[in-house]
């Protein structure tokens, strides 16, 4: 926009300069002709004894000086002015073709023009400032002032136009982080009002959908888990073989786990419930609990006293989901156990100091082209990570909770094999 304004101003200046050229040439030529004619008439009609006083009056009042033209005069070329050629043509047409012009005679600068009275020749000198229009420096100065004012005006207008878009962008980012943004003001131009009104309506609709989903899933949990509990009780009392009982118990357990995953995925995480959480203790607790499992071996490198702002229950669910995902699908090649490494440290990022949590296994990893799909709900990459149980919501829950904690999630393969998950969280003010 600034470039467009500058080009527009340059075009206007060029157009004004071109339009004013003709009137300025005519005005300057008429001034020169009038001064020479009046001076010539005054000298011709004045008494010889009064000419000295007349010349003095012309000089003191009008800045006009008269000198006798001598053949020995040192005469410089006419003034270097783009209008001079046109001025000369008009003046010579009126005063005679032998009229001479000079910018300096005998070392004296000015606007010099010759004229004749009978056979006598004279120089008439005018102050150059009387004939000059705006100089290049003056043009540049005025153009700079006008250009700066135009750019300031364009900047203000651009800011007023972009401000609604900036507010909409901030509100959109807040929604992406799982927050409820403030309502956008429904004022201004018609397009802005309609866009803000539609966005506010969308936020209300999404909030209502989330609330309805939580209510529906809570009802599903109650309606499904109650008969599952009865089935579990009847299974214990039924006269079945051990193999059949264990199979049915496994099926019921998987159904209960799937229902739990649905509830975890749908459960809202309110930023208003965030409090400072001792991330170091939380990771140590998760590692100790996972270490009690027979087929898991844990190694930890956790910095002490790392505090983040969040919901401790949701963060524990995130870390447990990652550990469980590694336990199921990341068994170390050639071994029956799963090696899981947990590292936590404070790093400096562009957004400031952050807590960086790295959790990785030593399994087969995931093909690079399939990593992005890991975070999608209901995605199970059985061919890449082994046979899966569950609904495929483990890492989707992780991403959902991490996003709502204003954190960054990065999933990739570990050097040497295995999956690495990195979570960068802003530190809490302590």
C-alpha positions, 0 to 999 in steps of 0.5 A, spaced: 500 500 500 505 504 501 508 503 494 502 504 491 501 511 495 508 513 493 507 511 485 500 515 486 504 521 489 509 521 484 504 521 478 500 527 481 507 531 482 509 529 474 502 531 472 502 538 476 509 539 473 507 538 466 500 542 467 503 548 470 509 548 465 505 552 459 502 558 464 509 558 468 513 560 461 508 565 459 507 568 466 515 569 466 516 571 459 510 576 460 514 579 466 520 580 462 517 583 457 513 588 461 519 590 465 524 591 459 518 595 456 517 599 462 524 600 463 526 602 456 520 607 456 521 610 462 529 611 460 527 614 453 522 619 456 525 622 462 530 628 462 537 626 462 539 630 468 533 625 472 536 618 469 541 617 475 535 618 480 531 614 476 536 608 475 537 608 483 529 608 484 529 602 479 534 598 483 532 600 490 524 599 489 524 594 484 531 590 484 532 592 477 539 594 475 541 597 468 548 597 465 551 599 458 552 593 454 560 593 452 563 588 446 568 587 452 563 584 457 564 577 459 557 574 458 555 567 460 550 562 457 543 563 459 540 560 466 540 553 466 532 552 466 528 547 463 523 553 461 528 557 458 528 555 451 520 557 451 521 563 455 527 566 450 522 564 444 516 568 446 521 574 449 525 574 442 518 574 438 516 581 442 522 584 443 526 582 437 531 577 435 537 580 437 535 580 444 540 576 448 540 572 455 545 571 460 546 568 467 552 572 469 555 578 466 562 580 468 562 576 474 555 578 477 550 573 477 542 574 475 537 574 470 541 578 464 537 581 458 539 586 453 535 591 450 536 597 445 534 605 445 536 607 438 543 605 437 545 604 444 545 597 447 544 596 455 543 590 460 537 589 464 539 585 470 533 582 474 534 578 481 534 571 479 529 569 484 523 573 481 523 569 475 524 562 478 518 557 480 519 551 485 526 549 485 528 541 485 529 541 492 523 545 494 519 540 489 522 534 493 521 537 500 513 538 498 513 532 495 516 529 501 511 532 506 505 530 502 508 523 501 509 522 509 502 525 510 499 520 505 503 514 508 501 516 515 494 516 512 494 510 509 497 506 515 492 509 519 486 507 514 490 500 513 490 499 521 483 500 521 481 496 516 486 490 518 484 491 526 478 486 525 482 481 521 487 481 527 481 480 532 478 475 528 485 471 527 487 472 535 480 469 536 481 463 531 488 461 535 484 461 541 479 456 539 485 452 536 488 452 543 481 449 546 479 456 549 473 460 548 475 467 545 471 473 547 466 475 543 468 479 537 464 486 536 459 486 531 460 493 529 463 497 523 462 496 516 457 491 513 462 485 511 465 486 518 459 486 522 457 479 518 463 476 519 464 477 526 456 475 527 458 469 524 464 467 528 460 469 534 455 464 532 460 459 530 463 459 537 456 459 541 454 453 536 461 449 538 460 450 545 453 447 545 456 441 541 461 440 546 456 441 552 451 436 548 457 431 546 459 431 554 452 430 556 451 424 551 457 421 552 456 421 560 449 418 558 453 412 554 458 411 560 452 410 565 448 406 560 453 401 557 457 400 564 452 398 568 450 392 564 457 391 563 458 391 571 452 386 571 455 381 565 462 381 569 458 379 576 454 374 572 460 371 569 463 370 575 457 366 577 457 362 571 459 355 570 464 356 565 471 353 563 477 358 565 479 359 558 472 361 556 471 366 563 478 369 561 476 370 554 469 374 556 473 378 561 478 380 556 472 382 552 469 386 557 475 389 559 476 392 552 469 394 552 470 398 558 477 401 556 474 403 549 468 407 553 473 410 557 477 413 551 471 416 548 470 419 555 477 422 555 477 424 548 470 428 549 472 431 556 473 438 556 479 441 559 478 448 561 484 453 562 480 456 568 482 450 572 489 450 570 494 451 576 502 450 577 503 443 577 510 440 579 512 436 572 518 433 575 514 429 581 508 428 576 513 424 571 516 420 577 510 418 579 508 416 572 514 412 571 514 408 578 507 406 576 509 404 569 515 400 572 511 396 576 508 392 570 512 386 568 514 387 561 516 395 562 523 397 563 523 405 565 529 410 565 528 417 567 532 423 566 528 428 569 530 435 572 528 437 579 523 443 580 520 444 573 513 447 574 508 448 569 501 451 568 495 446 567 491 440 569 494 435 573 489 430 572 489 431 564 497 431 564 497 425 568 492 422 563 497 424 557 503 421 560 500 414 561 497 414 554 504 415 551 507 410 556 501 405 554 502 406 547 509 405 547 508 398 552 503 396 547 506 397 540 514 399 542 517 392 544 524 392 544 526 388 538 528 381 540 526 382 547 519 381 551 520 387 555 519 395 552 524 399 554 521 406 555 526 413 556 523 419 559 527 426 559 525 432 562 529 439 562 528 446 561 530 449 554 530 456 551 525 457 545 523 463 541 517 463 546 521 463 552 523 458 557 519 452 556 519 445 559 521 439 554 518 432 555 521 427 551 518 420 551 521 414 547 521 407 546 526 402 542 521 399 538 520 399 530 518 406 530 513 408 524 514 409 517 515 417 516 509 418 511 504 415 516 507 419 522 502 424 521 496 420 521 498 417 528 494 423 531 488 423 528 482 420 532 480 412 531 487 411 527 490 404 528 497 403 524 497 396 526 501 394 520 507 399 523 506 398 530 503 391 531 496 388 533 492 394 536 487 394 542 482 400 543 479 405 539 485 408 536 484 415 541 490 414 545 495 419 541 489 423 539 487 424 546 494 426 547 494 432 542 487 434 544 490 435 551 497 438 549 493 443 545 489 446 550 495 447 555 498 451 549 503 446 548 507 444 542 507 436 540 512 433 536 512 426 534 517 422 530 522 416 530 528 415 534 535 415 532 536 407 532 529 405 532 522 407 536 518 412 536 519 419 540 514 424 542 516 431 545 512 436 548 514 443 550 510 446 555 510 454 558 513 454 565 509 456 570 510 463 574 513 461 581 
